[in-house]
Amino acid sequence: EKGMHHGRKFYQRIQNISGHEGVRVFMYYWDTRDGPDFCGWWFGNEVGGSEVWSRANSHSQVPPTTGWRIPWDGPPSKDLLMVDQVGDGAAATRSSTPTTATKVKTESSSGPPIADRVDAVEAETLQVLATAQGLMDEEDGSADTISEAESLLRAQKAEVEQTQKALAQDINNARMGGGTPAKVGALAKLSPRLRTLATNLVNELAKIKAAHGNAQFQATEKNSAAERRDAKSLQDSLPQAMELVTNAEDAVETVAILAGPLNTEDEIGEAEKKTIDDIEESASKAATALTEARKIITQKLAEVKRYAPETRKVAMQEFQALQNKVTEASKKLNPLKKFRQDFEQRAASKKSLEEITAKLNNAELEVEKAAILTNSGEQMSEEDIKATDALLTPATGGITETIQLAERRARSANDSFKKDLEALQQRAKQSRDKLDEVRTVLRKQR
C-alpha cells in the first residue's frame, strides 16, 4: 500500500522478478472523470500513467477479484490474475495459470454481507449514471434514448432504496442483538454512501424529466420562448423537491424499522429504552423533513400555475405526485409520533390483562373443586358440604372482582384490549353460572 488516489488506496509491487528489476508496477483506481471507458482499477508503470497493462471495470473500495482485462481494452477474464493482501494491508499481484481461480482477500469479503452489497450497488450505480449521461450527451438524442436512460436510472434507484432498507434493518438488528459499538458504527458508515447514490440518481432523473419535456416541446409548434424558459425553471427546481421528498421518506422508513422489533412481550431493558429514545428522535426529524418537503411542494405548485401550458402540465403532474408521496409518508409516521405513549399503554394493558386473568384462573379453580365435590350424584357427607361451602366464598369474590375489573378497564381500552377483556368477562360469567349450579346441588343436599 502506497497512498490514496481518487478516493481509493493504491499499491506498488513489492516482489522482485528476475530480469525485470527495473519495471515498476502500480495498481490504482481511476474515477469516472474521463468517462465510463476509462474508470475502474488499473495496472500500469505509474499511477495515472500512459503505459497500462490491465483494467477491471469495478468501483469497489478494494481491488476486485475477477473481471481483469488483458490487454486493458480486451475482454474480461476470470482467471488470469491473483491478487492477495500481505503484511499490513499492502497488495501483491502475480500472474496465474489459465486454470487457476482468481482469489482476493478484502475487508468486505470478511465483513458483513451488507457491506458487499453496498459495494456492488455503488459500482452498479456509478456505471448506470455514466451510461445514462452518455445517452443524454448524444447530439441526436431521441425520445427513445431519453426513455432508455430514464428506465436505467429508475431500476437502479429501486435497487439503492432496497439496499438502504436492508442496511437500516441490519443496523437495528445489530443494536438490538447486542452488537459491539464498532460493528454498529461500521454499518452506520455505509449509510452516507447509499444516500449519496440515491441523491445522484434523483438529480439525474430530474434532468431527464426536463429533457423529456424539452423533446416533446421541440416536436410541436408550441415550443415558444415561454415554454423553453419554464422548462429550464422546472429542470432547476424539480431535483430539490425530489431530494427533499426522498430524504423525508427515508426518515419515515427509518422510524418504522426501529419501531418494528419492539413489542410488549419482552422486558424493557436499557437497550429497549435507548431504541424508544431513538424512535422519538427519528420521528421528530422525519416530521420536520416532511413539513419542509410539503412547504416547498406547495410553493412550487403555486409557481407552476404560471408556467406555459405544456410545461405546466408536466410540472403539475410531477409536483402532485411528490405531494401524494408526502401525504402517504405522513400517514405512516402519524401513529409512530406517539410511540412511547402507545407502547406504555400497551404494556400497561398487558399487565392489567395478566392480573385479571390470574384472578379469574384462581376463581375458576375454586369453582371446579366445588363442582367435583357436588357431582357424585349421591348424598354428600357433612364434611364435603362444609368443604364446598368454604370454596364458594372465594370463588364468588374472584368472579365478581374479575367482571368488575374487566368492565372498568373496557371503558378506556382500545379495540384489541377490549376484545381480550370481553373474552375474560364471558369466561367469568360461565364460571358464575357453574357456581349457581353448585349452590342448587348444595341446597338439595341439605
Phi, psi and omega in degrees: 000131185242339182163200182241145178207124181053041175080008179227156173290147172238160192229156176233144180297136180250351182270130176274129180248126183304130179089350181229032184298331184273357182271122177266140181232124177240145172240123187212166179253141176236128185280193189272012185298333181258012178102165185295338182280351184236008179263160180123196180265141186229153164249130178202176182279349173200162182290117180077014182282175183272342179264111182230155184239331185208153179215144173236125182280073182223148179242024180292162181288338180234162180306138184286161180280316185231177174090012179286138181254127175227112358294178188298333180256015177271187179286152179291147179234148182267348192218031179259346183227151172238128180238116178241158171254134183231163175060229184270022176118358178292150183261138174238145181231153174207157178287152179234157175291158183301339182260002181273130181288143177286143184219129179229134174255115182231165178297321183292330182288337178259356181268192181292149181303329182297329179296319177298319181295319178297317177303314183294316180296322178298314180297317180296318182295316178299321179292318179296318178299316180296319180295315181297318179295324177297319178296320182287337181278350180297133184297323182259035182304118181264176177298325178295319179296317179297318179296322178297315179297318181296319180297317178300314183292319180295318179297318180290325177298318178297321179294318178297318181296320177296321178293322177299317179296317179297320179294316179300320178294319179296320178298315180294320178297320180295319180293313182290332182272009178078026179297152180293153177305325180296318181293313179298319179296319179298320178293318182298329181292345179282336185301313181301327179297317180290322178296321178297316179298316180298318180296316179298320179293318179298315180297318181292322177297321179297319178297320182292321178300315179295319179296322178297319177297318178298321180296322178293320181295321181294339181274358181233169178280356183273011181281068183276175177298323180295319179296316180295318179298314183288328176297321177295320178297319178296318180299326181281326188266331185296318181302320180299314180295318180297320180294319178299317181292318179299315179296320179295317178297319178298320180296319178293319179297323178298317178298316181297321180293319179297321184282337187304310187287342185283135174210166185279002179283336184264154172292142181274104178256191182296321180297318180292321178297318179297320179295319178297319176299317179297321180297315180297317179296316180294323179295321178295317178295320180295320179297319178296318179297319179293320179298316180295317180296317180296320180297313181295317182295319177300318178297316181292323178298324177291321182292317187289345176296340180265002179289163172296154192310307185293316179294322179299319180299313180296314183296318179298319179298315183293313184287328175292323176297319177294321178298320178297322178296319178296319179298315180295320179295323178295319178298322180289326184280327188310309180293339181278344178296328181256035187299313182299313180299312180295321180296316180294324177295319178295320179295318179295320178297319179297317180296316179297319179296320178296320180295315181294320179297319180297318179297317181293321179301317179296318180294318180297324178296317179295318178299318181295320178298316180296321180295321180297318181293334184257003185262010183288334181084355179250170177296127181280149176284160178301325180294319179292323179296317178295320180296321179292318177302322181294334180278335187293319185296307179294327179294315179298316180297318180295319180293314180299316181295321179298314181297317181294316179298316181296321179294319180293315181294327184293336182296328182244010184277154172282176187301316183295313180294323181297322178296319178297318180294320178298323178295320178294320178299320179296318177298317182297319180294323177296319178294323179295320177297320179294325179292324176297323178296321178297318179298321179299316179298317181298319179299320179291323181293328180284000000 
